[in-house]
């Protein structure tokens, strides 16, 4: 175990980062993938979340609105038992998605890669995942297990409209949207952070713990 303490680049609170390294003998990984529509994909994700398989990652990739959704599950285990575990996950995933799942020793090409810029971070409750996958503009990719996805949006005058549409969908399911990456001309005039219910409290905390506003001034929501 080791830990580092550093100052946040967004607010006045400290950030503690803890690192843990676990080593084992003969640890292997398998990826299980299947494809379906938004409702089937959400059902497959819910089935894995409710199971005892304990995957190390549960990801989705939806290239375009209304298109097929690929669900990917990464599982780890000892070399002697990983294939049995992966086959069990494949059976569960395929049954829920309505499409047979495949098991591979390497992740799909999109795994761990964000959509092209501009893109926004989207959060939502698990129950809202089907709606988000079906109706969100642009492309979607990311951790469906954690309810944190990245949306690739249009790099033109449609960006603001798509951002507003995405926020409305996320809001209906207890989520939010932050525009994480866009060229400065595209960002100009846009609300990068979106609605923040606790902004007044955050300003008070900033004033109390950083009265001279020296820590990353103006970089956080509301100019904090």
Secondary structure, 3 states (H helix, E strand, C coil): CEEEEEECCCCCCEEEEEECCCCCCCEEEEEEEEEECHHHHHHHHHHHHHCCCCCCEEEEEECCCCCCEEEEEEEEEECCCHHHHHHHHHHHHHHHHCCCCEEECCCCCCCCCCCCCCEEEEECCHHHHHHHHHHCCCEEEEECCCCEEEEECCCCCCHHHHHHHHHHHHHCCCCCEEEEECCHHHHCCCCCCCCCCCHHHHHHHHHHHCCCCCCCCCCCHHHC
